[in-house]
Amino acid sequence: MTEIDSRTELWKIINALGIDNEGQGAEIGTWTGDTAYSILDKWGGTLYMIDPYRHLSDWNMPFNKEPSEMENICIIIYPFL
């Protein structure tokens, strides 16, 4: 089994499982895009990033950010679109 130290190394497991560039995956809760970026940078498959990326007026949680902060995430992953 491949060991990893953080979520940003998930690409190591994907590669160890032999999921090639034709593979597809999903990340539920993409938030800052760091994990998605590391996966896409090391693996050529398709990654679906699932996150509301919008401020939810009735959800009072720390990660419920304003739209401007969410736009920064899109900038991070733009090269892979």
C-alpha positions as CSV (number, residue, x, y, z in Angstrom):
1,M,0.0,0.0,0.0
2,T,1.2,3.5,-0.9
3,E,1.6,5.8,2.1
4,I,1.0,9.5,2.0
5,D,1.6,12.3,4.5
6,S,-1.2,14.6,3.4
7,R,-4.2,14.9,1.1
8,T,-2.0,16.8,-1.4
9,E,-0.3,13.4,-2.1
10,L,-3.4,11.6,-3.1
11,W,-2.1,11.5,-6.6
12,K,0.4,8.8,-5.4
13,I,-2.5,6.5,-4.5
14,I,-4.1,7.2,-7.9
15,N,-0.9,6.3,-9.7
16,A,-0.3,3.2,-7.5
17,L,-3.8,1.9,-8.4
18,G,-2.9,2.2,-12.1
19,I,-5.6,4.7,-12.9
20,D,-4.3,6.1,-16.1
21,N,-4.9,9.4,-17.9
22,E,-8.3,8.2,-19.2
23,G,-9.5,7.8,-15.6
24,Q,-12.0,10.0,-13.8
25,G,-12.3,11.0,-10.2
26,A,-14.2,13.4,-7.9
27,E,-13.2,15.5,-5.0
28,I,-16.1,16.3,-2.7
29,G,-15.3,19.6,-0.9
30,T,-12.6,21.2,-3.0
31,W,-12.3,24.3,-0.8
32,T,-8.9,26.0,-1.5
33,G,-8.1,23.8,-4.5
34,D,-4.8,22.7,-3.1
35,T,-5.6,19.0,-3.2
36,A,-7.2,19.3,-6.6
37,Y,-4.2,21.1,-8.0
38,S,-1.8,18.5,-6.7
39,I,-3.8,15.7,-8.2
40,L,-4.2,17.4,-11.6
41,D,-0.6,18.4,-11.7
42,K,0.6,14.8,-11.3
43,W,-2.2,12.9,-13.0
44,G,-3.7,13.4,-16.4
45,G,-7.2,12.2,-15.8
46,T,-10.4,14.1,-15.3
47,L,-11.2,15.4,-11.8
48,Y,-14.7,16.7,-11.0
49,M,-14.5,19.2,-8.1
50,I,-17.7,19.4,-6.1
51,D,-18.2,22.4,-3.9
52,P,-20.9,25.1,-3.8
53,Y,-18.3,27.9,-4.4
54,R,-20.8,30.5,-3.2
55,H,-21.7,32.1,0.0
56,L,-24.7,30.4,1.7
57,S,-26.7,32.9,3.6
58,D,-28.3,30.4,5.9
59,W,-25.1,28.4,6.7
60,N,-23.1,29.9,9.6
61,M,-19.8,28.0,9.4
62,P,-16.2,29.2,9.3
63,F,-15.6,28.2,5.6
64,N,-18.7,30.0,4.3
65,K,-16.7,32.7,2.5
66,E,-17.6,35.6,0.3
67,P,-17.6,35.2,-3.5
68,S,-14.3,37.0,-3.9
69,E,-12.5,34.4,-1.9
70,M,-14.1,31.6,-3.9
71,E,-12.9,33.2,-7.2
72,N,-9.3,32.8,-6.0
73,I,-9.9,29.0,-6.0
74,C,-11.0,29.1,-9.7
75,I,-7.7,30.9,-10.5
76,I,-5.7,28.1,-8.9
77,I,-7.3,25.4,-11.0
78,Y,-7.8,27.4,-14.2
79,P,-4.7,25.9,-16.0
80,F,-6.4,22.5,-15.9
81,L,-9.7,23.5,-17.4
